[in-house]
Amino acid sequence: MERKLILTGTPASRGRGVGRVVLFSNLEDLPATDENLIVVGEMIPLDVVTFAERVKGLVTDEGGILSHAATVARELGIPCVVGTGNATDVLQDGDTVEVIGDKGEVYLV
């Protein structure tokens, strides 16, 4: 699988997840039936926990290792990168990415 490093941030929850980007501003943005989602937003609220079984990664513009997204991701075992600064500008709905939570890296695949 060829991939290109496109974002870095703070490692917030271990693991690797591959999926389709969904730009998130509220819960209505999450597709009702799609799986393997990479949820990307300025910040991610705790409500995402209701969709956790379909989420393979979280990426945020803001936040740190104690942010809501990071805390929820660690509790649920979802790879997470926070504080990228510009994920919502760089990524687009439908992009396929790999999130490497251990290193704080996001790759376009």
N, CA, C and O atoms as a Tinker XYZ file with bonds, in Angstrom:
   436  protein
     1  N      0.852000   -1.167000    0.000000    73     2
     2  CA     0.000000    0.000000    0.000000    64     1     3
     3  C      0.901000    1.234000    0.000000    63     2     4     5
     4  O      1.662000    1.445000    0.943000    81     3
     5  N      0.817000    2.046000   -1.050000    73     3     6
     6  CA     1.587000    3.285000   -1.122000    64     5     7
     7  C      0.883000    4.347000   -0.295000    63     6     8     9
     8  O     -0.338000    4.489000   -0.352000    81     7
     9  N      1.656000    5.077000    0.462000    73     7    10
    10  CA     1.071000    6.099000    1.305000    64     9    11
    11  C      1.989000    7.312000    1.383000    63    10    12    13
    12  O      3.192000    7.219000    1.138000    81    11
    13  N      1.390000    8.461000    1.732000    73    11    14
    14  CA     2.128000    9.714000    1.789000    64    13    15
    15  C      1.789000   10.422000    3.093000    63    14    16    17
    16  O      0.616000   10.639000    3.397000    81    15
    17  N      2.815000   10.786000    3.870000    73    15    18
    18  CA     2.607000   11.514000    5.115000    64    17    19
    19  C      2.051000   12.895000    4.797000    63    18    20    21
    20  O      2.670000   13.665000    4.064000    81    19
    21  N      0.868000   13.211000    5.355000    73    19    22
    22  CA     0.262000   14.506000    5.058000    64    21    23
    23  C      0.001000   15.350000    6.291000    63    22    24    25
    24  O     -0.194000   16.560000    6.170000    81    23
    25  N     -0.007000   14.749000    7.478000    73    23    26
    26  CA    -0.262000   15.494000    8.714000    64    25    27
    27  C      0.525000   14.892000    9.865000    63    26    28    29
    28  O      0.763000   13.685000    9.917000    81    27
    29  N      0.921000   15.758000   10.783000    73    27    30
    30  CA     1.486000   15.299000   12.048000    64    29    31
    31  C      0.833000   16.088000   13.174000    63    30    32    33
    32  O      0.393000   17.222000   12.989000    81    31
    33  N      0.782000   15.469000   14.331000    73    31    34
    34  CA     0.210000   16.105000   15.509000    64    33    35
    35  C      0.685000   15.385000   16.748000    63    34    36    37
    36  O      1.701000   14.691000   16.726000    81    35
    37  N     -0.039000   15.548000   17.805000    73    35    38
    38  CA     0.306000   14.926000   19.077000    64    37    39
    39  C     -0.279000   13.517000   19.144000    63    38    40    41
    40  O     -1.484000   13.347000   18.964000    81    39
    41  N      0.554000   12.502000   19.401000    73    39    42
    42  CA     0.029000   11.154000   19.587000    64    41    43
    43  C     -0.877000   11.137000   20.818000    63    42    44    45
    44  O     -0.458000   11.533000   21.905000    81    43
    45  N     -2.125000   10.676000   20.644000    73    43    46
    46  CA    -3.072000   10.739000   21.749000    64    45    47
    47  C     -3.648000    9.383000   22.144000    63    46    48    49
    48  O     -4.066000    9.200000   23.287000    81    47
    49  N     -3.673000    8.435000   21.218000    73    47    50
    50  CA    -4.156000    7.095000   21.516000    64    49    51
    51  C     -3.489000    6.128000   20.538000    63    50    52    53
    52  O     -3.503000    6.342000   19.326000    81    51
    53  N     -2.916000    5.075000   21.079000    73    51    54
    54  CA    -2.139000    4.121000   20.278000    64    53    55
    55  C     -2.969000    3.377000   19.254000    63    54    56    57
    56  O     -4.193000    3.286000   19.348000    81    55
    57  N     -2.259000    2.850000   18.276000    73    55    58
    58  CA    -2.862000    1.993000   17.279000    64    57    59
    59  C     -2.824000    2.601000   15.900000    63    58    60    61
    60  O     -2.406000    3.741000   15.698000    81    59
    61  N     -3.283000    1.783000   14.946000    73    59    62
    62  CA    -3.358000    2.185000   13.543000    64    61    63
    63  C     -4.776000    1.937000   13.066000    63    62    64    65
    64  O     -5.388000    0.915000   13.378000    81    63
    65  N     -5.287000    2.897000   12.303000    73    63    66
    66  CA    -6.609000    2.734000   11.736000    64    65    67
    67  C     -6.647000    3.281000   10.327000    63    66    68    69
    68  O     -6.113000    4.355000   10.051000    81    67
    69  N     -7.281000    2.535000    9.438000    73    67    70
    70  CA    -7.429000    2.962000    8.046000    64    69    71
    71  C     -8.918000    3.109000    7.763000    63    70    72    73
    72  O     -9.722000    2.253000    8.133000    81    71
    73  N     -9.268000    4.196000    7.109000    73    71    74
    74  CA   -10.668000    4.397000    6.776000    64    73    75
    75  C    -10.893000    5.631000    5.935000    63    74    76    77
    76  O     -9.959000    6.272000    5.454000    81    75
    77  N    -12.179000    5.944000    5.774000    73    75    78
    78  CA   -12.626000    7.064000    4.952000    64    77    79
    79  C    -12.884000    8.269000    5.834000    63    78    80    81
    80  O    -13.554000    8.173000    6.862000    81    79
    81  N    -12.340000    9.410000    5.416000    73    79    82
    82  CA   -12.479000   10.649000    6.176000    64    81    83
    83  C    -13.913000   11.158000    6.146000    63    82    84    85
    84  O    -14.559000   11.191000    5.098000    81    83
    85  N    -14.395000   11.554000    7.322000    73    83    86
    86  CA   -15.650000   12.278000    7.461000    64    85    87
    87  C    -15.327000   13.545000    8.245000    63    86    88    89
    88  O    -14.946000   13.479000    9.413000    81    87
    89  N    -15.482000   14.712000    7.590000    73    87    90
    90  CA   -15.281000   15.977000    8.290000    64    89    91
    91  C    -16.458000   16.187000    9.227000    63    90    92    93
    92  O    -17.615000   16.095000    8.817000    81    91
    93  N    -16.156000   16.468000   10.483000    73    91    94
    94  CA   -17.149000   16.441000   11.549000    64    93    95
    95  C    -17.337000   17.823000   12.154000    63    94    96    97
    96  O    -16.378000   18.470000   12.574000    81    95
    97  N    -18.595000   18.266000   12.191000    73    95    98
    98  CA   -18.911000   19.461000   12.974000    64    97    99
    99  C    -20.059000   19.163000   13.943000    63    98   100   101
   100  O    -20.193000   19.821000   14.975000    81    99
   101  N    -20.897000   18.154000   13.598000    73    99   102
   102  CA   -21.942000   17.700000   14.519000    64   101   103
   103  C    -22.305000   16.260000   14.169000    63   102   104   105
   104  O    -21.887000   15.747000   13.130000    81   103
   105  N    -23.073000   15.614000   15.023000    73   103   106
   106  CA   -23.365000   14.188000   14.839000    64   105   107
   107  C    -24.079000   13.871000   13.534000    63   106   108   109
   108  O    -23.969000   12.755000   13.027000    81   107
   109  N    -24.804000   14.828000   12.987000    73   107   110
   110  CA   -25.499000   14.597000   11.718000    64   109   111
   111  C    -24.526000   14.400000   10.564000    63   110   112   113
   112  O    -24.914000   13.884000    9.516000    81   111
   113  N    -23.255000   14.805000   10.738000    73   111   114
   114  CA   -22.249000   14.636000    9.692000    64   113   115
   115  C    -21.820000   13.186000    9.521000    63   114   116   117
   116  O    -21.284000   12.819000    8.475000    81   115
   117  N    -22.049000   12.353000   10.542000    73   115   118
   118  CA   -21.625000   10.962000   10.461000    64   117   119
   119  C    -22.650000   10.142000    9.688000    63   118   120   121
   120  O    -23.831000   10.144000   10.035000    81   119
   121  N    -22.210000    9.437000    8.637000    73   119   122
   122  CA   -23.132000    8.606000    7.861000    64   121   123
   123  C    -23.787000    7.552000    8.746000    63   122   124   125
   124  O    -23.172000    7.038000    9.680000    81   123
   125  N    -25.025000    7.242000    8.443000    73   123   126
   126  CA   -25.803000    6.328000    9.281000    64   125   127
   127  C    -25.305000    4.894000    9.231000    63   126   128   129
   128  O    -25.414000    4.174000   10.224000    81   127
   129  N    -24.766000    4.464000    8.109000    73   127   130
   130  CA   -24.427000    3.050000    7.986000    64   129   131
   131  C    -22.970000    2.776000    7.642000    63   130   132   133
   132  O    -22.530000    1.633000    7.765000    81   131
   133  N    -22.216000    3.756000    7.225000    73   131   134
   134  CA   -20.828000    3.520000    6.826000    64   133   135
   135  C    -19.982000    3.056000    8.007000    63   134   136   137
   136  O    -20.217000    3.434000    9.156000    81   135
   137  N    -18.996000    2.229000    7.688000    73   135   138
   138  CA   -18.052000    1.770000    8.690000    64   137   139
   139  C    -16.657000    2.218000    8.285000    63   138   140   141
   140  O    -16.467000    2.801000    7.217000    81   139
   141  N    -15.695000    1.944000    9.136000    73   139   142
   142  CA   -14.299000    2.314000    8.879000    64   141   143
   143  C    -14.145000    3.809000    8.639000    63   142   144   145
   144  O    -13.550000    4.235000    7.649000    81   143
   145  N    -14.688000    4.593000    9.553000    73   143   146
   146  CA   -14.641000    6.044000    9.437000    64   145   147
   147  C    -13.435000    6.615000   10.175000    63   146   148   149
   148  O    -13.072000    6.147000   11.254000    81   147
   149  N    -12.828000    7.620000    9.585000    73   147   150
   150  CA   -11.829000    8.441000   10.252000    64   149   151
   151  C    -12.507000    9.790000   10.471000    63   150   152   153
   152  O    -12.740000   10.536000    9.520000    81   151
   153  N    -12.817000   10.095000   11.712000    73   151   154
   154  CA   -13.547000   11.314000   12.043000    64   153   155
   155  C    -12.538000   12.439000   12.255000    63   154   156   157
   156  O    -11.620000   12.331000   13.067000    81   155
   157  N    -12.735000   13.529000   11.498000    73   155   158
   158  CA   -11.803000   14.657000   11.504000    64   157   159
   159  C    -12.576000   15.924000   11.835000    63   158   160   161
   160  O    -13.601000   16.210000   11.216000    81   159
   161  N    -12.087000   16.685000   12.815000    73   159   162
   162  CA   -12.752000   17.924000   13.171000    64   161   163
   163  C    -11.840000   18.858000   13.937000    63   162   164   165
   164  O    -10.737000   18.481000   14.336000    81   163
   165  N    -12.308000   20.081000   14.140000    73   163   166
   166  CA   -11.538000   21.017000   14.959000    64   165   167
   167  C    -11.348000   20.422000   16.344000    63   166   168   169
   168  O    -10.231000   20.355000   16.856000    81   167
   169  N    -12.440000   19.996000   16.938000    73   167   170
   170  CA   -12.467000   19.263000   18.204000    64   169   171
   171  C    -13.542000   18.184000   18.027000    63   170   172   173
   172  O    -14.451000   18.346000   17.213000    81   171
   173  N    -13.443000   17.099000   18.774000    73   171   174
   174  CA   -14.425000   16.018000   18.673000    64   173   175
   175  C    -15.119000   15.898000   20.028000    63   174   176   177
   176  O    -14.454000   15.666000   21.038000    81   175
   177  N    -16.453000   16.051000   20.069000    73   175   178
   178  CA   -17.158000   15.954000   21.352000    64   177   179
   179  C    -17.303000   14.504000   21.814000    63   178   180   181
   180  O    -17.112000   13.568000   21.038000    81   179
   181  N    -17.638000   14.343000   23.066000    73   179   182
   182  CA   -17.817000   13.010000   23.641000    64   181   183
   183  C    -18.932000   12.217000   22.974000    63   182   184   185
   184  O    -18.938000   10.989000   23.061000    81   183
   185  N    -19.878000   12.882000   22.308000    73   183   186
   186  CA   -20.991000   12.188000   21.658000    64   185   187
   187  C    -20.540000   11.172000   20.620000    63   186   188   189
   188  O    -21.298000   10.264000   20.279000    81   187
   189  N    -19.322000   11.307000   20.114000    73   187   190
   190  CA   -18.816000   10.360000   19.116000    64   189   191
   191  C    -18.800000    8.945000   19.670000    63   190   192   193
   192  O    -18.798000    7.988000   18.897000    81   191
   193  N    -18.788000    8.788000   20.979000    73   191   194
   194  CA   -18.773000    7.466000   21.590000    64   193   195
   195  C    -19.952000    6.622000   21.110000    63   194   196   197
   196  O    -19.850000    5.396000   21.073000    81   195
   197  N    -21.064000    7.252000   20.743000    73   195   198
   198  CA   -22.224000    6.495000   20.276000    64   197   199
   199  C    -21.974000    5.838000   18.915000    63   198   200   201
   200  O    -22.716000    4.939000   18.521000    81   199
   201  N    -20.943000    6.276000   18.199000    73   199   202
   202  CA   -20.601000    5.714000   16.893000    64   201   203
   203  C    -19.267000    4.971000   16.930000    63   202   204   205
   204  O    -18.724000    4.634000   15.879000    81   203
   205  N    -18.740000    4.714000   18.107000    73   203   206
   206  CA   -17.382000    4.201000   18.271000    64   205   207
   207  C    -17.098000    2.918000   17.498000    63   206   208   209
   208  O    -15.986000    2.730000   17.003000    81   207
   209  N    -18.078000    2.043000   17.389000    73   207   210
   210  CA   -17.825000    0.768000   16.714000    64   209   211
   211  C    -17.529000    0.955000   15.224000    63   210   212   213
   212  O    -16.970000    0.055000   14.598000    81   211
   213  N    -17.888000    2.091000   14.651000    73   211   214
   214  CA   -17.646000    2.350000   13.227000    64   213   215
   215  C    -16.443000    3.255000   12.994000    63   214   216   217
   216  O    -16.020000    3.439000   11.853000    81   215
   217  N    -15.887000    3.823000   14.066000    73   215   218
   218  CA   -14.795000    4.784000   13.937000    64   217   219
   219  C    -13.458000    4.068000   14.079000    63   218   220   221
   220  O    -13.214000    3.386000   15.075000    81   219
   221  N    -12.598000    4.225000   13.089000    73   219   222
   222  CA   -11.276000    3.590000   13.084000    64   221   223
   223  C    -10.166000    4.567000   13.430000    63   222   224   225
   224  O     -9.012000    4.164000   13.577000    81   223
   225  N    -10.501000    5.858000   13.562000    73   223   226
   226  CA    -9.498000    6.845000   13.938000    64   225   227
   227  C    -10.123000    8.208000   14.148000    63   226   228   229
   228  O    -11.161000    8.528000   13.570000    81   227
   229  N     -9.473000    9.015000   14.989000    73   227   230
   230  CA    -9.884000   10.390000   15.236000    64   229   231
   231  C     -8.698000   11.305000   14.970000    63   230   232   233
   232  O     -7.567000   10.993000   15.341000    81   231
   233  N     -8.966000   12.445000   14.320000    73   231   234
   234  CA    -7.926000   13.438000   14.039000    64   233   235
   235  C     -8.524000   14.810000   14.301000    63   234   236   237
   236  O     -9.614000   15.118000   13.821000    81   235
   237  N     -7.806000   15.641000   15.069000    73   235   238
   238  CA    -8.319000   16.973000   15.370000    64   237   239
   239  C     -7.318000   18.063000   15.022000    63   238   240   241
   240  O     -6.109000   17.838000   14.975000    81   239
   241  N     -7.861000   19.256000   14.779000    73   239   242
   242  CA    -7.029000   20.439000   14.572000    64   241   243
   243  C     -6.433000   20.903000   15.888000    63   242   244   245
   244  O     -5.266000   21.287000   15.960000    81   243
   245  N     -7.256000   20.862000   16.928000    73   243   246
   246  CA    -6.899000   21.423000   18.226000    64   245   247
   247  C     -6.807000   20.323000   19.274000    63   246   248   249
   248  O     -7.033000   19.148000   18.987000    81   247
   249  N     -6.472000   20.725000   20.482000    73   247   250
   250  CA    -6.480000   19.784000   21.594000    64   249   251
   251  C     -5.121000   19.182000   21.888000    63   250   252   253
   252  O     -4.165000   19.325000   21.126000    81   251
   253  N     -5.074000   18.507000   23.016000    73   251   254
   254  CA    -3.865000   17.843000   23.477000    64   253   255
   255  C     -4.197000   16.477000   24.019000    63   254   256   257
   256  O     -5.293000   15.961000   23.805000    81   255
   257  N     -3.247000   15.891000   24.723000    73   255   258
   258  CA    -3.447000   14.518000   25.178000    64   257   259
   259  C     -4.524000   14.385000   26.250000    63   258   260   261
   260  O     -4.957000   13.273000   26.553000    81   259
   261  N     -4.959000   15.498000   26.823000    73   259   262
   262  CA    -6.031000   15.446000   27.817000    64   261   263
   263  C     -7.366000   15.946000   27.272000    63   262   264   265
   264  O     -8.314000   16.138000   28.033000    81   263
   265  N     -7.445000   16.156000   25.962000    73   263   266
   266  CA    -8.693000   16.618000   25.345000    64   265   267
   267  C     -9.742000   15.514000   25.365000    63   266   268   269
   268  O     -9.429000   14.347000   25.599000    81   267
   269  N    -11.001000   15.903000   25.115000    73   267   270
   270  CA   -12.093000   14.922000   25.088000    64   269   271
   271  C    -11.825000   13.833000   24.055000    63   270   272   273
   272  O    -11.998000   12.649000   24.344000    81   271
   273  N    -11.408000   14.220000   22.862000    73   271   274
   274  CA   -11.156000   13.228000   21.809000    64   273   275
   275  C    -10.095000   12.231000   22.246000    63   274   276   277
   276  O    -10.257000   11.026000   22.053000    81   275
   277  N     -9.018000   12.721000   22.829000    73   275   278
   278  CA    -7.930000   11.850000   23.251000    64   277   279
   279  C     -8.383000   10.898000   24.356000    63   278   280   281
   280  O     -8.065000    9.709000   24.328000    81   279
   281  N     -9.115000   11.419000   25.312000    73   279   282
   282  CA    -9.587000   10.599000   26.427000    64   281   283
   283  C    -10.534000    9.503000   25.959000    63   282   284   285
   284  O    -10.387000    8.340000   26.333000    81   283
   285  N    -11.513000    9.887000   25.133000    73   283   286
   286  CA   -12.465000    8.908000   24.601000    64   285   287
   287  C    -11.738000    7.873000   23.748000    63   286   288   289
   288  O    -12.001000    6.676000   23.864000    81   287
   289  N    -10.830000    8.327000   22.895000    73   287   290
   290  CA   -10.101000    7.409000   22.026000    64   289   291
   291  C     -9.322000    6.380000   22.835000    63   290   292   293
   292  O     -9.343000    5.192000   22.514000    81   291
   293  N     -8.644000    6.823000   23.868000    73   291   294
   294  CA    -7.879000    5.878000   24.695000    64   293   295
   295  C     -8.799000    4.872000   25.377000    63   294   296   297
   296  O     -8.492000    3.681000   25.425000    81   295
   297  N     -9.913000    5.342000   25.898000    73   295   298
   298  CA   -10.836000    4.439000   26.586000    64   297   299
   299  C    -11.430000    3.397000   25.650000    63   298   300   301
   300  O    -11.702000    2.269000   26.061000    81   299
   301  N    -11.631000    3.778000   24.382000    73   299   302
   302  CA   -12.267000    2.877000   23.416000    64   301   303
   303  C    -11.276000    2.169000   22.504000    63   302   304   305
   304  O    -11.675000    1.351000   21.676000    81   303
   305  N     -9.997000    2.470000   22.643000    73   303   306
   306  CA    -8.984000    1.825000   21.817000    64   305   307
   307  C     -8.998000    2.291000   20.369000    63   306   308   309
   308  O     -8.711000    1.511000   19.461000    81   307
   309  N     -9.331000    3.563000   20.149000    73   307   310
   310  CA    -9.363000    4.130000   18.797000    64   309   311
   311  C     -8.097000    4.949000   18.588000    63   310   312   313
   312  O     -7.803000    5.827000   19.400000    81   311
   313  N     -7.335000    4.690000   17.522000    73   311   314
   314  CA    -6.157000    5.502000   17.245000    64   313   315
   315  C     -6.543000    6.978000   17.102000    63   314   316   317
   316  O     -7.564000    7.307000   16.499000    81   315
   317  N     -5.708000    7.861000   17.668000    73   315   318
   318  CA    -6.068000    9.278000   17.679000    64   317   319
   319  C     -4.834000   10.158000   17.583000    63   318   320   321
   320  O     -3.821000    9.916000   18.239000    81   319
   321  N     -4.943000   11.193000   16.740000    73   319   322
   322  CA    -3.916000   12.228000   16.606000    64   321   323
   323  C     -4.615000   13.561000   16.817000    63   322   324   325
   324  O     -5.589000   13.871000   16.131000    81   323
   325  N     -4.121000   14.351000   17.765000    73   323   326
   326  CA    -4.734000   15.640000   18.076000    64   325   327
   327  C     -3.747000   16.772000   17.814000    63   326   328   329
   328  O     -2.543000   16.554000   17.678000    81   327
   329  N     -4.288000   17.984000   17.748000    73   327   330
   330  CA    -3.443000   19.162000   17.616000    64   329   331
   331  C     -2.666000   19.265000   16.319000    63   330   332   333
   332  O     -1.533000   19.745000   16.311000    81   331
   333  N     -3.265000   18.818000   15.220000    73   331   334
   334  CA    -2.566000   18.906000   13.935000    64   333   335
   335  C     -2.506000   20.335000   13.412000    63   334   336   337
   336  O     -1.626000   20.676000   12.621000    81   335
   337  N     -3.428000   21.157000   13.848000    73   335   338
   338  CA    -3.471000   22.548000   13.410000    64   337   339
   339  C     -4.267000   22.791000   12.151000    63   338   340   341
   340  O     -4.869000   23.853000   11.992000    81   339
   341  N     -4.283000   21.808000   11.239000    73   339   342
   342  CA    -4.934000   22.056000    9.950000    64   341   343
   343  C     -5.568000   20.828000    9.291000    63   342   344   345
   344  O     -5.741000   20.811000    8.072000    81   343
   345  N     -5.911000   19.823000   10.056000    73   343   346
   346  CA    -6.487000   18.606000    9.468000    64   345   347
   347  C     -7.753000   18.902000    8.668000    63   346   348   349
   348  O     -7.964000   18.320000    7.604000    81   347
   349  N     -8.592000   19.799000    9.171000    73   347   350
   350  CA    -9.848000   20.099000    8.471000    64   349   351
   351  C     -9.621000   20.870000    7.180000    63   350   352   353
   352  O    -10.519000   20.927000    6.339000    81   351
   353  N     -8.454000   21.460000    6.998000    73   351   354
   354  CA    -8.112000   22.136000    5.743000    64   353   355
   355  C     -7.446000   21.177000    4.762000    63   354   356   357
   356  O     -7.664000   21.271000    3.554000    81   355
   357  N     -6.635000   20.255000    5.281000    73   355   358
   358  CA    -5.853000   19.349000    4.434000    64   357   359
   359  C     -6.685000   18.158000    3.947000    63   358   360   361
   360  O     -6.576000   17.754000    2.789000    81   359
   361  N     -7.511000   17.602000    4.826000    73   359   362
   362  CA    -8.290000   16.411000    4.483000    64   361   363
   363  C     -9.650000   16.786000    3.928000    63   362   364   365
   364  O    -10.219000   17.819000    4.281000    81   363
   365  N    -10.164000   15.928000    3.051000    73   363   366
   366  CA   -11.479000   16.135000    2.459000    64   365   367
   367  C    -12.348000   14.912000    2.713000    63   366   368   369
   368  O    -11.849000   13.796000    2.851000    81   367
   369  N    -13.671000   15.142000    2.772000    73   367   370
   370  CA   -14.603000   14.024000    2.890000    64   369   371
   371  C    -14.290000   12.987000    1.821000    63   370   372   373
   372  O    -14.131000   13.318000    0.646000    81   371
   373  N    -14.203000   11.734000    2.241000    73   371   374
   374  CA   -13.985000   10.652000    1.293000    64   373   375
   375  C    -12.537000   10.247000    1.100000    63   374   376   377
   376  O    -12.280000    9.175000    0.553000    81   375
   377  N    -11.566000   11.070000    1.531000    73   375   378
   378  CA   -10.164000   10.661000    1.452000    64   377   379
   379  C     -9.983000    9.373000    2.244000    63   378   380   381
   380  O    -10.641000    9.171000    3.265000    81   379
   381  N     -9.098000    8.507000    1.779000    73   379   382
   382  CA    -8.734000    7.323000    2.548000    64   381   383
   383  C     -7.398000    7.600000    3.205000    63   382   384   385
   384  O     -6.417000    7.923000    2.536000    81   383
   385  N     -7.368000    7.467000    4.540000    73   383   386
   386  CA    -6.154000    7.765000    5.289000    64   385   387
   387  C     -5.854000    6.667000    6.292000    63   386   388   389
   388  O     -6.718000    5.867000    6.653000    81   387
   389  N     -4.606000    6.654000    6.728000    73   387   390
   390  CA    -4.184000    5.790000    7.829000    64   389   391
   391  C     -3.750000    6.693000    8.979000    63   390   392   393
   392  O     -2.920000    7.584000    8.798000    81   391
   393  N     -4.309000    6.462000   10.144000    73   391   394
   394  CA    -3.966000    7.202000   11.356000    64   393   395
   395  C     -3.049000    6.321000   12.186000    63   394   396   397
   396  O     -3.398000    5.185000   12.509000    81   395
   397  N     -1.877000    6.841000   12.533000    73   395   398
   398  CA    -0.952000    6.111000   13.392000    64   397   399
   399  C     -0.857000    6.878000   14.705000    63   398   400   401
   400  O     -0.078000    7.820000   14.852000    81   399
   401  N     -1.669000    6.443000   15.640000    73   399   402
   402  CA    -1.779000    7.137000   16.914000    64   401   403
   403  C     -0.505000    7.137000   17.731000    63   402   404   405
   404  O     -0.258000    8.083000   18.479000    81   403
   405  N      0.309000    6.101000   17.609000    73   403   406
   406  CA     1.559000    6.006000   18.371000    64   405   407
   407  C      2.553000    7.098000   18.003000    63   406   408   409
   408  O      3.325000    7.558000   18.844000    81   407
   409  N      2.526000    7.506000   16.744000    73   407   410
   410  CA     3.508000    8.466000   16.240000    64   409   411
   411  C      2.917000    9.848000   15.962000    63   410   412   413
   412  O      3.660000   10.792000   15.696000    81   411
   413  N      1.604000    9.978000   16.021000    73   411   414
   414  CA     0.983000   11.260000   15.706000    64   413   415
   415  C      1.054000   11.578000   14.223000    63   414   416   417
   416  O      1.265000   12.729000   13.840000    81   415
   417  N      0.876000   10.553000   13.384000    73   415   418
   418  CA     1.002000   10.728000   11.936000    64   417   419
   419  C     -0.287000   10.318000   11.217000    63   418   420   421
   420  O     -0.999000    9.408000   11.643000    81   419
   421  N     -0.560000   11.019000   10.115000    73   419   422
   422  CA    -1.700000   10.689000    9.254000    64   421   423
   423  C     -1.183000   10.603000    7.828000    63   422   424   425
   424  O     -0.553000   11.535000    7.327000    81   423
   425  N     -1.453000    9.474000    7.176000    73   423   426
   426  CA    -0.987000    9.213000    5.817000    64   425   427
   427  C     -2.173000    9.135000    4.861000    63   426   428   429
   428  O     -3.214000    8.572000    5.201000    81   427
   429  N     -2.017000    9.692000    3.684000    73   427   430
   430  CA    -2.976000    9.497000    2.604000    64   429   431
   431  C     -2.632000    8.184000    1.934000    63   430   432   433
   432  O     -1.481000    7.959000    1.560000    81   431
   433  N     -3.640000    7.293000    1.775000    73   431   434
   434  CA    -3.370000    5.986000    1.154000    64   433   435
   435  C     -4.193000    5.814000   -0.100000    63   434   436
   436  O     -4.103000    4.779000   -0.761000    81   435
